[in-house]
Amino acid sequence: MTTDEPVEPVGPAAIDAYLRRIGAERPERADAAALRELHLRHLRTVPFENLSLHLGEPVVLDEKALLDKVVGARRGGFCYEVNTAFAVLLRGLGYEVALLQARVIGPDGKPGIPYDHMALLVETAEGERWLADVGFGDHSHHPLAFDARDDQEDPGGTFRIVETADGDLDVLRDGVPKYRLERRPRELADFTAGAWYHQTSPDSHFPRALICSLLTEDGRITLSAPKLITRAGGEREERILDGEEEVRSAYRELFGIEFDVLPAVKSGIFNSDSR
């Protein structure tokens, strides 16, 4: 697996701090079993969230800045942020990682903009190739075998990777296409326009609603303040939190995020059609 430019290595101390962040031990070998464990732990500790957009914080596609955010500030992010950070961790542990661009497929069956989403092609020490994605919210819990074309059972559903007529790959969950993946490795800078679109466009849902979501052992918790949605054991509970202090407490206790000033959706065009 090759990319156009060499990737600078990250020091052992930064990797150890990242492993502590997700509650993982340093694996002895960069194999599939370790990747599976790291992927699951990441989903359970680093939230999928868009809160920077609603705090006036710029989303900077820079590896050091993203490590500072995910590890140092104990935050999460959306796909470009958390998948980039996860790629840094995996490379530091001996995996080969390529960034892949994808287009999210909407309810109408049409793909979104180019660089709509980022996923990772990960190669183990044994040469096995896996599709890792810790930045798509409610998705597969474990990496998917990149070269398999049959059903792959996962706690998140039944997944399948299907080749398209033009050589791309559709990733399906329970028979429904979720995103169309291009096989060519990309550089982090290539995703700048997609990240800008999702921070600013009224056609993106991210500027129009708060989202902070985390996989749990028996389900998922999602805070779209002030609405808290809890899924556990197949049951779904939804409630409206009572005031700023309860919202602040939920961020702290459920996601490990401390806020002095709470993120809030600005009034105007982006708030007119929240979803």
N, C-alpha and C positions, 0 to 999 in steps of 0.2 A: 504494500500500500504506500503510495507516495503522494505528497502535496507539492505545490509549486514553490513554496518557501520553507526553509528549515524552521523548526519550532524550538525556541529557547527552553532549556530545561528549568524546572522549578526546584529549589533546594529541599533537602530532606526535612528541615524544620517546618516549612510551609506545608508539606505533605502530611507530616505528623499532626499538625494543627487541624488540617482538614479531616483527617481520620477521627480525631477526637470530636470534631464538630458533628460527625454522623454516627459516632459511637461504634466505630469499627477498628479492628486490629489490622496491622500491616500484614497483607498476605505474603506467604512465603514464595508464591509463584503467580505470575500474571496469567492465570488460567480461567476457564469458563466458570468454575464454581465460585471463585473469588469475585469475579465480575457480577455474578448473580446476587451475591450477598451485598456487595457495595451498592448495586442498583436499588435493591429493596430498602436498605438502610437510608439511602439518600432520599427516597420518596417519603419515608416516614419521619424525616427530621428537617428537611429543607423545603419550605412551602413553595408551591406555585402561587405567585402573587404579582400584582401590578401596582403596588402601593406607591412606588416612586413617582409614577405618573401623577398621583394625586397629592403628593407632598412637595411638588416643585423640584424634585431631584432629577437631574439628567441621567438617562440610561446610557452609560459609556461602555462601548464594546472594546474593552481593554482587559487583558487577563489579570493584571495586578489589581485593577479597580474592582473587578468582579470577585476576586478572592477576598479582597478587603470587605466587600459587602456580604458575601455568603458566609465566610469564615469569621472575619473580624467582627462585623456588626451582627452576625447571626441572623441575617435576613434570608429571603429567597429571591425569586424573580420570575420573569417569564422565560420562554424557551431559549432565546438568545443568551440570556444571562446564566441560567442554571446548567444548561447543556455545555456551554463554554467552560464554566467552572469545573463541571464533572470531567470534561475532557482533559483539563489540566491535571486533575487528580489522577486519572487513569494513566496518562503519559508518565507522570512521576512514579508510578508503580510498575512501569515496564510494558504497558500495552501500547500498541500503535492505534492512533485514533485519527479519523478523517471527519471533517464537518460536511454534512450533506444538507442541501437545501430542499425544501418540500413546499408544496402548495396544499393548504387545507381544503378539503372538499366539503362544500356547503350542503345544506338540505336539498338544494336543487340538483345536486350531483355534479356541479361545476367546480373546478379548482379555483382557488383564490389567486392572489398576486404572486409573482415570483419572489422567492425568499420570504414567504409567508411564515415559514416555520423552519427550525433547525433541528436535525437529529444527528446521531453519531454512528459511524461505522467503526466498530472496535475489533481489532485483531489480537487474539491471544498469543501466548508464547508458543502454542502448538499449531498456530496458523488458522484456527477456527475464526470465522467472521460472524459478528453479532450486531444487530441493530439495537442500540441503547437509546433511550429517550426518557429523561427525567423531567422534561419540560412541556408535557402535553396535558397536564392536569390528570383527569380520570382516564387512565390508559393501562397498558400492560404493566404488571408489577415487576416482571423480569425481562431481561433482554430477549429479543426474538432472533432465532437462527436466520441469518441474513440470506443464506443460499437455499433455505428450505422453501418449498412451494406447496406444502400440504398444511393442514390445520395444525396450529400450535396452541395447546391448552394452557391457560394461564388463569390465576385467580381473578384477573380483571375481565376475562371472557375468552372466546375462541378467536384467535388471530390467524390471519393468512396473508402472505406476501405474494402478490400477483403481478406478473409482467404485463405491461401495456404494449400496444401495437408499436409505439414509437421508442420502446426500450426503457421507459421509466418503470417504476414499481409502485403499485397501489398497496397500501397497508389497510387491511380490512379488519374490523372488529365485529364479531357476530354477524358476518356477511355484509356489513355496511362499510363502504370505503371511507376512511378517515383522512388520509392525506396521500398525495402523489409525490414520490421521492425520486429525485434525480441521482444517478449513481456517481457522477463526477465529483471528486473532492473539491471543496471550496476553502477560501481563506476567510478569516473572521471579518475582515473589512468588507467582504462581499455582501454581508448581511446588514450593512448600515442603512440602506434605503428601506428594507423591510422593517427594521426596528423603528425608524423614523415614522413610517406609515402608521405603525401600531401605537405610536405615542401621540400622533397628531390628527389622524384622519377621522372624520365623522362616520366613515364607513367601517371603521374598526370598532369592535365592542369594548376594547380595553379603556379608552378615555371616557366611556360613558357609564362605567360601573366599577365599584371596588370588588376585588376578588383576592381572597387569601385561603388556600385550600391545601390540605395535608392528608395523605394516606394514613390510616390507623390500622391496628392489628385486626380489627373486625369490621372495618368500613372506611369512612371518610368524614372529615369535618371541613366545612366551608363557611367562611364568614364573608358575606357581602353586606357589610355594615349598613344598617343595624340588624340585618337578618342573619341568623345563625342556623345552618342546616347540618344536622347530624345523621349519618347513616351508620347503623350498627346491626349486625345479625340479620340483615335483610329488611330491617325497619327504618323508616325515614321520619325524622322529627324536625319541624321547622318552627322557630319562634323569633320574635322581635325583641332585641335586647333593650333594656330600659335605661336610656341615657348614656352620656359619654363615659362615665366611670365604669359601667358594665361592659361597654365596648372595649375600653382600654384594658380591663381585666381579662377579657376574652383573648385579645391579642397576646397578652403576657402569658397567661396560663395554658392556652391551647397551642400557641405557635412560638412561644419564647421570644416575642418581639416587644420591646419596650418603646412606648411613644410618649413624648411630652405633648406634642401637638398631633392630633389624630388626622389621618388622611381623610379628605372629603372631596367628593365629586363637585367640580365647579358648575354653577348654573349656566345654562345656555344650550347651544346646539348639541353638545355631547351628552347632555342629561335628558334629552327629549325622547330617547328611545332605548332606555337601558334594557339589557337582557343578560 
